[in-house]
């Protein structure tokens, strides 16, 4: 029970983001994921094309 009480006390000290900040941070994560996904797709396609050309 001491553990649960200390967890509750710690959670009271946490500074939670506002709804606006949470949406902003979530959009940044989604945009970054999309950018990296596209970047890896382009790089993978280019490398596959290069190897296909070299191995012909």
TIZA-327122 format. One record per residue: residue number from 1; x negated, y, z of N, C-alpha, C, O in turn. Coordinates in nm, 2 decimals. Layout:
BEGIN
   num     n_c1     n_c2     n_c3    ca_c1    ca_c2    ca_c3     c_c1     c_c2     c_c3     o_c1     o_c2     o_c3
   NUM        X        Y        Z        X        Y        Z        X        Y        Z        X        Y        Z
...
***
This chain:
BEGIN
   num     n_c1     n_c2     n_c3    ca_c1    ca_c2    ca_c3     c_c1     c_c2     c_c3     o_c1     o_c2     o_c3
     1    -0.08    -0.12     0.00     0.00     0.00     0.00    -0.09     0.13     0.00    -0.05     0.23    -0.05
     2    -0.20     0.12     0.06    -0.29     0.23     0.06    -0.33     0.27    -0.08    -0.35     0.39    -0.11
     3    -0.35     0.17    -0.17    -0.39     0.20    -0.30    -0.28     0.27    -0.38    -0.31     0.37    -0.45
     4    -0.16     0.23    -0.36    -0.04     0.30    -0.43    -0.03     0.44    -0.38     0.00     0.53    -0.46
     5    -0.05     0.46    -0.25    -0.04     0.60    -0.20    -0.15     0.69    -0.26    -0.12     0.80    -0.29
     6    -0.27     0.63    -0.27    -0.38     0.71    -0.32    -0.36     0.74    -0.47    -0.39     0.85    -0.52
     7    -0.30     0.65    -0.54    -0.26     0.67    -0.69    -0.16     0.78    -0.70    -0.17     0.87    -0.79
     8    -0.06     0.78    -0.62     0.04     0.88    -0.62    -0.02     1.02    -0.59     0.01     1.12    -0.66
     9    -0.11     1.02    -0.49    -0.18     1.15    -0.46    -0.26     1.20    -0.58    -0.26     1.32    -0.60
    10    -0.33     1.11    -0.64    -0.41     1.15    -0.76    -0.32     1.20    -0.87    -0.36     1.30    -0.94
    11    -0.21     1.13    -0.90    -0.12     1.17    -1.01    -0.06     1.31    -0.98    -0.03     1.38    -1.08
    12    -0.05     1.35    -0.86     0.00     1.49    -0.83    -0.10     1.59    -0.87    -0.06     1.71    -0.89
    13    -0.23     1.56    -0.87    -0.33     1.65    -0.90    -0.36     1.67    -1.05    -0.43     1.76    -1.10
    14    -0.30     1.58    -1.13    -0.32     1.58    -1.28    -0.25     1.70    -1.34    -0.14     1.73    -1.30
    15    -0.32     1.77    -1.43    -0.26     1.88    -1.50    -0.21     1.82    -1.64    -0.29     1.78    -1.72
    16    -0.08     1.82    -1.65    -0.02     1.76    -1.77     0.00     1.87    -1.88     0.03     1.98    -1.85
    17    -0.02     1.83    -2.01    -0.01     1.93    -2.11     0.14     1.97    -2.14     0.23     1.89    -2.11
    18     0.16     2.08    -2.19     0.29     2.13    -2.22     0.34     2.05    -2.34     0.26     1.99    -2.41
    19     0.47     2.06    -2.37     0.52     1.99    -2.49     0.46     2.04    -2.62     0.43     1.97    -2.71
    20     0.44     2.17    -2.62     0.38     2.24    -2.74     0.24     2.19    -2.76     0.20     2.16    -2.87
    21     0.16     2.18    -2.65     0.02     2.14    -2.67     0.01     1.99    -2.70    -0.07     1.95    -2.78
    22     0.10     1.91    -2.65     0.11     1.77    -2.68     0.14     1.75    -2.83     0.07     1.66    -2.89
    23     0.23     1.82    -2.88     0.27     1.81    -3.03     0.15     1.85    -3.11     0.11     1.78    -3.21
    24     0.08     1.96    -3.07    -0.04     2.01    -3.15    -0.15     1.90    -3.15    -0.21     1.87    -3.25
    25    -0.18     1.85    -3.03    -0.28     1.75    -3.02    -0.25     1.62    -3.10    -0.34     1.56    -3.16
    26    -0.12     1.58    -3.10    -0.08     1.46    -3.17    -0.09     1.48    -3.32    -0.14     1.39    -3.39
    27    -0.06     1.60    -3.37    -0.07     1.63    -3.51    -0.22     1.63    -3.55    -0.25     1.58    -3.66
    28    -0.31     1.68    -3.47    -0.45     1.68    -3.50    -0.50     1.53    -3.51    -0.58     1.50    -3.60
    29    -0.46     1.45    -3.42    -0.50     1.31    -3.43    -0.44     1.24    -3.56    -0.52     1.17    -3.62
    30    -0.32     1.27    -3.59    -0.26     1.21    -3.71    -0.33     1.26    -3.84    -0.36     1.18    -3.93
    31    -0.35     1.39    -3.84    -0.42     1.45    -3.96    -0.56     1.39    -3.97    -0.61     1.36    -4.08
    32    -0.64     1.38    -3.86    -0.77     1.33    -3.87    -0.77     1.18    -3.91    -0.86     1.14    -3.99
    33    -0.68     1.10    -3.87    -0.67     0.96    -3.91    -0.64     0.95    -4.05    -0.70     0.87    -4.12
    34    -0.55     1.03    -4.11    -0.52     1.03    -4.25    -0.64     1.07    -4.33    -0.67     1.01    -4.43
    35    -0.71     1.18    -4.29    -0.83     1.22    -4.36    -0.94     1.11    -4.37    -0.99     1.08    -4.47
    36    -0.96     1.05    -4.25    -1.06     0.94    -4.25    -1.02     0.82    -4.33    -1.10     0.75    -4.40
    37    -0.89     0.79    -4.33    -0.84     0.68    -4.41    -0.86     0.70    -4.55    -0.90     0.61    -4.63
    38    -0.82     0.82    -4.60    -0.84     0.85    -4.74    -0.99     0.85    -4.78    -1.03     0.80    -4.88
    39    -1.07     0.91    -4.69    -1.22     0.91    -4.71    -1.28     0.77    -4.73    -1.35     0.74    -4.82
    40    -1.24     0.68    -4.64    -1.28     0.54    -4.64    -1.23     0.47    -4.77    -1.30     0.39    -4.83
    41    -1.11     0.50    -4.81    -1.05     0.44    -4.93    -1.13     0.48    -5.05    -1.17     0.39    -5.13
    42    -1.16     0.61    -5.06    -1.24     0.66    -5.18    -1.38     0.60    -5.18    -1.42     0.56    -5.28
    43    -1.44     0.60    -5.06    -1.58     0.54    -5.06    -1.58     0.39    -5.09    -1.67     0.35    -5.17
    44    -1.48     0.32    -5.04    -1.47     0.17    -5.07    -1.45     0.15    -5.22    -1.51     0.06    -5.28
    45    -1.36     0.23    -5.27    -1.33     0.21    -5.42    -1.45     0.24    -5.50    -1.48     0.17    -5.60
    46    -1.52     0.35    -5.47    -1.64     0.39    -5.54    -1.75     0.28    -5.53    -1.81     0.25    -5.63
    47    -1.77     0.23    -5.41    -1.87     0.12    -5.40    -1.83     0.00    -5.47    -1.92    -0.07    -5.53
    48    -1.70    -0.04    -5.47    -1.66    -0.16    -5.54    -1.68    -0.14    -5.69    -1.73    -0.23    -5.76
    49    -1.65    -0.02    -5.74    -1.67     0.01    -5.88    -1.82     0.00    -5.92    -1.85    -0.05    -6.03
    50    -1.90     0.06    -5.84    -2.04     0.06    -5.86    -2.10    -0.09    -5.87    -2.17    -0.12    -5.96
    51    -2.06    -0.17    -5.77    -2.11    -0.31    -5.77    -2.05    -0.38    -5.89    -2.12    -0.47    -5.95
    52    -1.93    -0.36    -5.93    -1.87    -0.43    -6.04    -1.94    -0.39    -6.17    -1.97    -0.47    -6.26
    53    -1.98    -0.26    -6.18    -2.06    -0.21    -6.30    -2.20    -0.27    -6.30    -2.24    -0.32    -6.40
    54    -2.26    -0.28    -6.18    -2.40    -0.33    -6.18    -2.40    -0.48    -6.20    -2.50    -0.53    -6.25
    55    -2.30    -0.55    -6.16    -2.30    -0.70    -6.17    -2.25    -0.75    -6.31    -2.26    -0.87    -6.33
    56    -2.21    -0.66    -6.39    -2.16    -0.71    -6.53    -2.28    -0.74    -6.62    -2.26    -0.78    -6.73
***
